Amino acid sequence: MTDLPETTRALIARQTEGRKYATAFEDIPLADLPEGELLVRVSHSALNYKDALAITGKAPIIRAFPMVLGIDLAGEVVESASADFAPGDKVLVNGFGLSETLWGGYSQYQRLPARVVQKLPESFSPEQAMQIGTAGYTAMLCVMALTEHGLAPGKDAVLVTGATGGVGSVAVSLLARAGFAVSAVTGRAEQEGFLKSLGAAEVLSREDIDTGGRPLARERWGAAVDVAGGKLLADVIAQTKYDGIVAACGMAGGGDLPASVYPFILRGVTLRGVDSVMVPMARRVRAWERLEAELDRDLLAELSETRPMADLPTLGPDLLEGRLKGRIAIEI
């Protein structure tokens, strides 16, 4: 195409020494973008927990340098060497190594291998898709894990930890809309009204579910979605009902699990790990089809906001320090 710019504005991390790096906005020549069958004009990306870690350098997310950050993107194909995509196609990418081994979505243009790209569901705008982002898509993967286990509305409560965050807020809204009684856990008592507006039946503090280190405690819920890991996840497992399931998708509270085998052996509890990065394309498509069918668009708008790419350096610390709620889309 002859109307393409010579450069693309991007947030890029460049290594300084050892694993240390510095991030800055740069104008990168389009010719310097990595190899791939598709050139995408990116209109929106998202801010997820992993993005915040990469922006701040709080965890070793980046595996190769230099690296354009952003684990999500949505936009339009402008050049294609793939039979599966044509210029003008609206597309999205969640994970698949973006911002880790592949250049990511915080760039006005990005070149990508076709294998990581999927077509945008017709009823979602690029902005809505990135309001959902990896966090919302992960929430649906967790819901799918619960329903595939046999969990059905009207029987047992479902617990959601980190409920004001990106994954938690979407999980609460999806589960409540499906008819589940949702107990939302948060360390931010002032957000009770927000969580009730998403459909939470009750709002609990972390202290409310503290077992005091007991490996088995009173059975309270049939399933849970956990983003915390660590001691909180152990407490959740210890109070899950017989034949219940816990979908674990994060480790905001730590990577250890100070639990015992008792809930798994004596109650038949299932601990299901939920990965969002390398999920096979067919399962990704099913997750987005369910989001298209089940996610309340008005509620999505209420729990989301869109911020400009220039705000990313401050948004990363804000997310990690608990000053944000809901979902943040990034306008590229």
HELIX and SHEET records of a PDB file:
HELIX    1   1 LEU A   30  ASP A   32  5                                   3    
HELIX    2   2 TYR A   49  THR A   56  1                                   8    
HELIX    3   3 ALA A  114  VAL A  116  5                                   3    
HELIX    4   4 PRO A  126  GLU A  148  1                                  23    
HELIX    5   5 GLY A  166  ARG A  177  1                                  12    
HELIX    6   6 ALA A  189  GLN A  191  5                                   3    
HELIX    7   7 GLU A  192  LEU A  198  1                                   7    
HELIX    8   8 GLU A  207  ILE A  209  5                                   3    
HELIX    9   9 GLY A  230  ALA A  238  1                                   9    
HELIX   10  10 TYR A  262  LEU A  266  1                                   5    
HELIX   11  11 MET A  281  GLU A  294  1                                  14    
HELIX   12  12 ARG A  297  GLU A  302  1                                   6    
HELIX   13  13 MET A  309  ASP A  311  5                                   3    
HELIX   14  14 LEU A  312  LEU A  320  1                                   9    
SHEET    1   A 3 TYR A  21  PRO A  29  0                                        
SHEET    2   A 3 THR A   7  GLN A  15 -1                                        
SHEET    3   A 3 MET A  67  VAL A  68 -1                                        
SHEET    1   B 5 TYR A 109  LEU A 112  0                                        
SHEET    2   B 5 LEU A  38  LEU A  47 -1                                        
SHEET    3   B 5 ASP A  72  SER A  80 -1                                        
SHEET    4   B 5 LYS A  90  ASN A  94 -1                                        
SHEET    5   B 5 GLN A 118  LYS A 119 -1                                        
SHEET    1   C 4 TYR A 109  LEU A 112  0                                        
SHEET    2   C 4 LEU A  38  LEU A  47 -1                                        
SHEET    3   C 4 ARG A 327  GLU A 331 -1                                        
SHEET    4   C 4 SER A 304  PRO A 308  1                                        
SHEET    1   D 6 GLU A 202  LEU A 204  0                                        
SHEET    2   D 6 VAL A 182  VAL A 185  1                                        
SHEET    3   D 6 VAL A 158  VAL A 160  1                                        
SHEET    4   D 6 TRP A 221  ASP A 226  1                                        
SHEET    5   D 6 THR A 240  ALA A 248  1                                        
SHEET    6   D 6 THR A 270  GLY A 273  1                                        
END                                                                             
